[in-house]
Amino acid sequence: MNWENLTSPDFAQAVKDTGVCVLVMGVIERHGDHLPLGTDFMNGHKLAVMATEQEAAVVFPPFYFGQIYEARCYPGTITLKPSLLLELVQSVMDEIGRNGFKKIILFNAHGGNMSFLPFLAQCSLWEEKPYSVYYHTWEVSAEDEKLWNNLLETRNHNHACECETSISLANHPELVHMDRVPAEPADPLNRLNIFANFSGISWYANYPEHYAGDARSATAEKGRALQAIRVKGLADFIRAVKQDEVVPALNKAFFDRVRKVSE
């Protein structure tokens, strides 16, 4: 269910019926020369809505603020000051909780959020909240992962690649420019091999054109098949979150002990 499409009474009923809100975390950034800037949040929101048709939950309105500092050198990217970004997303979750949801799923639709969102989830231990936070980033079963890999013809899947372009062709083909896909794949340049660990400039060092992979073999047919796998994975996760009683119980036990420290 789309939050923004519900009437106020229907929204209140949806909160009671589901108890779960999905906050899709995408960004606005360059996706090579052939995909729209909003690829992450548009695809993520579309897939989340499809998943909630299989397992009922409410999807927060399209949200496009996240960690994307590595793309600030490209036209069209939108970034926020790190401290403001953290406060913004936390405030959004607090508003979701104020509206009655007891469980919030942070659904990651952007690779650059892979460090930010787990940290945000950990921040829930700083202050007790009336809701529990769960993090999901495209997890699928081993069987579905094998099916996913069998659908693809290329080996490097990182950004604006075969799979992301295929899903975009399934979701919004009118915004995809296949005639602008580079003639050669974008493999990592490995310019930071001297450093074994991550550096803030690592992504730019590997992919200076913000394109990673090979989108030439992308098709809408593949996209629909890949889409179905991801939708099923999220629907299964929503179902598990609904049934979960462990995280809320542990949160309560944790903050009970926090309070005792100062007694």
C-alpha positions in Angstrom: 0.0 0.0 0.0 1.2 3.5 -0.9 1.1 5.8 2.2 0.4 8.8 0.0 -2.6 7.2 -1.8 -4.5 6.3 1.4 -7.2 8.5 3.0 -6.6 9.3 6.6 -9.1 6.8 7.9 -7.8 4.1 5.6 -4.3 4.9 6.7 -5.2 4.5 10.3 -6.8 1.1 9.5 -3.7 0.0 7.6 -1.5 0.8 10.6 -3.7 -1.4 12.7 -3.9 -4.2 10.1 -0.2 -4.4 9.2 1.9 -2.7 11.9 4.8 -2.5 9.4 6.0 0.5 7.3 8.7 0.1 4.6 11.0 3.0 4.1 12.7 2.6 0.8 16.2 4.2 0.8 17.2 5.3 -2.6 19.1 8.4 -3.9 19.4 10.7 -6.9 22.6 10.1 -8.7 24.2 9.4 -12.1 23.6 6.0 -13.6 26.0 6.0 -16.5 24.6 7.9 -19.5 21.6 5.6 -20.1 19.6 5.5 -16.9 17.7 8.3 -15.1 19.0 10.0 -12.0 16.2 8.6 -9.9 16.8 4.9 -10.8 17.4 3.7 -7.3 14.4 5.3 -5.5 12.1 4.7 -8.5 12.9 1.0 -8.8 13.1 0.5 -5.1 9.7 2.1 -4.5 8.1 0.1 -7.3 9.4 -3.2 -6.0 8.4 -2.4 -2.5 4.8 -1.6 -3.5 4.7 -4.9 -5.5 6.0 -6.8 -2.5 3.3 -5.3 -0.2 0.7 -6.7 -2.7 2.0 -10.1 -1.7 2.4 -9.3 2.0 0.5 -6.3 3.2 2.4 -3.3 4.6 2.5 0.4 4.1 5.2 1.9 1.8 6.5 5.4 2.8 6.2 7.9 -0.1 9.2 8.0 -2.5 12.3 9.1 -0.5 15.6 10.0 -2.2 18.0 11.2 0.5 20.9 8.9 1.4 24.6 8.5 1.3 25.9 9.4 -2.2 28.9 11.7 -1.6 30.9 9.7 -4.1 28.7 11.1 -6.9 28.9 14.8 -6.0 31.1 15.4 -9.1 28.3 14.5 -11.5 25.5 16.8 -12.6 22.1 16.1 -11.0 23.2 14.4 -7.8 21.6 15.5 -4.6 23.5 15.2 -1.3 22.9 16.5 2.2 25.4 17.3 5.0 26.2 14.1 6.8 24.8 15.2 10.2 21.7 16.6 8.5 21.1 13.3 6.6 21.3 11.3 9.8 18.9 13.6 11.6 16.5 13.7 8.6 16.2 10.0 8.3 15.9 9.5 12.1 13.2 12.2 12.1 11.3 10.5 9.3 11.4 7.2 11.2 10.2 9.0 14.4 7.2 10.4 12.4 6.5 6.9 11.1 6.5 5.7 14.7 4.3 8.6 15.8 1.8 7.5 13.3 1.5 4.2 15.1 3.8 1.8 13.3 5.7 -0.5 15.7 8.0 -1.9 13.1 10.0 -0.1 10.4 11.9 -1.8 7.5 14.8 0.2 6.1 14.8 -1.2 2.5 18.0 -0.4 0.8 17.7 0.4 -2.9 21.2 1.9 -3.3 24.6 0.3 -2.9 26.1 3.5 -1.3 23.9 3.1 1.7 25.4 -0.2 2.7 27.4 1.3 5.6 25.0 4.2 6.4 21.8 2.2 7.0 23.3 -0.5 9.3 24.8 2.4 11.3 21.4 4.1 11.4 19.9 0.9 12.7 22.6 0.7 15.4 21.7 4.3 16.4 18.3 2.9 17.6 20.3 1.8 20.7 21.1 5.5 21.6 17.5 6.3 22.6 14.5 4.1 23.3 11.9 4.3 20.6 8.3 3.0 20.4 9.2 1.0 17.3 11.8 -1.5 16.1 14.0 -1.1 13.1 14.8 -3.8 10.6 17.3 -3.6 7.7 16.8 -5.4 4.3 19.0 -5.1 1.3 17.9 -7.5 -1.5 18.4 -10.7 0.5 17.1 -13.7 -1.3 17.2 -17.5 -0.8 20.1 -19.5 -2.1 17.7 -21.0 -4.7 16.6 -17.6 -5.9 20.2 -16.3 -6.0 21.1 -19.2 -8.3 18.1 -18.4 -10.5 19.1 -14.7 -10.5 22.6 -15.5 -11.6 21.3 -17.9 -14.3 19.3 -15.1 -15.9 22.3 -12.9 -16.4 25.0 -12.9 -19.1 27.6 -10.6 -17.6 29.8 -11.0 -14.6 30.2 -7.5 -13.1 27.0 -6.2 -11.5 27.5 -3.0 -9.6 25.9 0.1 -11.1 23.7 0.8 -14.2 24.7 -2.8 -15.1 22.8 -5.6 -16.9 20.5 -6.3 -13.9 19.8 -2.7 -12.9 19.2 -1.7 -16.5 16.9 -4.7 -17.1 14.8 -3.9 -14.1 14.6 -0.3 -15.2 13.4 -1.5 -18.7 10.7 -3.5 -16.9 9.6 -0.6 -14.7 10.0 2.6 -16.8 11.2 1.7 -20.3 10.5 5.2 -21.6 13.3 6.6 -19.3 16.0 4.1 -20.4 18.3 5.1 -23.3 19.8 1.8 -24.6 21.4 3.7 -27.5 23.7 5.5 -24.9 25.0 2.3 -23.3 28.8 2.3 -23.7 30.3 0.0 -26.3 32.7 -1.5 -23.7 32.0 -2.8 -20.2 33.1 -0.8 -17.2 35.4 -3.0 -15.1 37.1 -1.7 -11.9 40.2 0.2 -12.5 41.8 -0.9 -9.2 43.6 2.4 -8.7 43.7 1.9 -5.0 45.1 -1.6 -4.9 47.9 -0.3 -2.6 45.2 -0.1 0.1 43.5 -3.3 1.1 40.7 -1.6 3.0 38.0 0.9 2.1 38.7 4.6 1.4 36.1 7.3 0.8 37.4 7.7 -2.7 37.3 3.9 -3.4 34.3 3.9 -5.7 35.5 6.8 -7.8 38.9 5.1 -8.0 37.3 2.1 -9.6 34.5 3.7 -11.6 35.2 7.3 -12.5 32.2 7.5 -14.9 29.8 6.1 -12.3 29.1 3.1 -14.5 30.0 -0.4 -13.3 29.3 -3.5 -15.4 27.9 -4.1 -18.9 24.3 -3.1 -19.7 24.4 -4.1 -23.4 22.6 -7.4 -22.8 19.8 -5.9 -20.6 16.2 -6.6 -21.6 12.8 -5.9 -20.1 12.1 -9.7 -20.1 15.1 -10.3 -17.8 14.0 -7.3 -15.8 10.6 -8.8 -15.1 12.2 -12.1 -14.0 14.7 -10.3 -11.8 12.0 -8.1 -10.4 9.9 -11.1 -9.4 12.9 -12.5 -7.4 13.5 -9.3 -5.5 9.8 -8.8 -4.8 9.5 -12.3 -3.4 12.5 -11.7 -1.2 11.1 -8.5 0.3 7.6 -10.0 0.7 9.2 -12.9 2.7 11.1 -10.4 4.8 8.0 -8.4 5.6 6.2 -11.5 6.6 9.1 -12.5 8.9 9.2 -9.0 10.5 5.4 -9.2 11.1 5.9 -12.4 13.0 9.0 -11.4 14.9 8.7 -10.9 18.7 12.4 -11.2 19.5 13.7 -7.8 18.4 11.0 -5.8 20.3 11.6 -8.0 23.4 15.4 -7.6 23.2 15.1 -3.8 22.8 13.0 -3.6 25.9 15.4 -5.8 27.9 18.4 -3.7 26.6 16.9 -0.3 27.7 15.7 -1.8 31.0 19.4 -2.5 31.7 20.4 0.9 30.4 18.2 2.6 32.9 19.5 0.5 35.8 23.0 1.7 35.1 22.1 5.2 36.4 20.1 4.0 39.4 
